[in-house]
């Protein structure tokens, strides 16, 4: 997965904290269990959030590529090839409450976060996370979670 540090202009505050839609590239390498499947079947089976026809269309128009190359929908993937999926992301909104910094030390940052904000990038969230918001608003990077209570 390619990470792009969010910036304050990425956020819109209106009935919550929204992220402006943006382009994103997911990158992964073919796992052994995927070897021998067509590129479309691999995506349809592993990433069930979209219909089969979406993946057919994405391969045909080049939003899904293998090793940086366009491939046909019948392409059979091989172990350790690089797969890229380019898409336009629309993250769900979260509460617009501030993330409170409780303690800031050279190696540890302690915060209190609103319940609706995920800590790190996951699922549909990349920029609307504690890590993303702290990077955008306070220039704190890189951040790594060590404990949650």
N, C-alpha and C positions, 0 to 999 in steps of 0.2 A: 504494500500500500504506500502510495506517495503521500507525504505529509506536507501541507502548506500552512505556515503559521498564519492564523487569522489576524485581521487588523480591525480596529474599532469601526471603520466604515462598513465592515461586513455585517454589523448588527443593526436591526431596526427595533425600536421599542414602541409597541402599540398592542395593548392587551397581551403582554408577554414579551419575551426576548425572541426575536425572529432572526434568522440568518438569510442574507440575500442569496438567492439561488446562484450556484457556481458550478463550473466544470471540474470534474475529478477523474483521476485515472486509478482504478484498482489494478494492482499487479500481484500475480501469484505464479508459482511454478507448479507444473503438473505433478501430482502425487502418484505414487505407484498404483493406487486403486483406480485412478482415472485413466491410466494407460489403456489404449485400445478402444476407447469410446470416441464417438464423434464429438466435435466441439460443441454442437448444439445439445446433444444428449447430456454431456457433462454439465453444462450450465443448467439445463432444465431439471436434472436430478439433484444437483448440489445446492442450487440457489433457487428455491421454490417461490420466492417472492414475486416473480414475474411469470407470465404465461409463456408456453413453449414458442408461440409465434413471435414474441418479443425477441427471443434469442436468435431465431432464424433471421429476422430483420436486422438485428444488431451485427450479426456476422456478415450478412450480405452488404451492408453499407459501410463496414469497416470499423464499427465501434468496438467490436471484439476482434482482437488480432492475436496471432501466435508468433513469437519471436519478432515482433514489429512488422509482420507481413500480413496482408490480406489473405484469407483462406476461404475455400468453399464450405458450405454448410455440412458437407459430407466428410470434411477433413478429420482424420483419426489422429488424436494427440499421442505424443510420445513422452516418456518419463523425462522430467526436469526441463521441459520446454517452458518458456516464459509466456504467460497469457496476460494480455492487457484488456481491460474493459473501460472504455471512456463513456461517461454519462454526465447528465445535467442533474445535480443534486438539489433537492428541496428538503431541508431538515425540518422536523417538527419543532414548534415553539416550546420554550420552557418558561418558567416564572421569571419575571424581570427583576427579581430581588438581587441585591448585591451579594457577592461572595465575600464574607468577612475574613480578613487576615487576622488571626489570633496571635500568632507568634512567627517571626521571621528570623531565622538563624542562617549562618553560612551554608549549612548542609540540609536543614529541615525547615519546611514551611508548614505551619498548622493553620487550617482554615475551617470555617463553618459554612456549609453550603445549603442552598434551598433543596428541598426533597426532590424536586422534579428534574434536577440537573444531573446527568451522569458524570462520573468522575473523569473517565478517559474515553477516547473514541471507541464506539461500539455501535453495532446495528446501524440505525439511520443517522446517528450523531457523529460529527467530526469536530465542528467548530463550536456547537452549543454544548460544550462540556466544561467541567471545572478547569481542566488543563488548557483547553482552547481559550476560554475567557480570561484566565490569568495571564496567558501569553499575550493576548490582544490588549488587555487593559493595563497590565503592569510590566510587560516586557520580560516576564519570568519564563525562561526556557534554558535548557530542557527541564521538564518536570516529570518525576516518576512517582507513582503512588506507592507508599510503603505500608499504610494501615488506614482502615476506616472503622469508625465506631457507629 
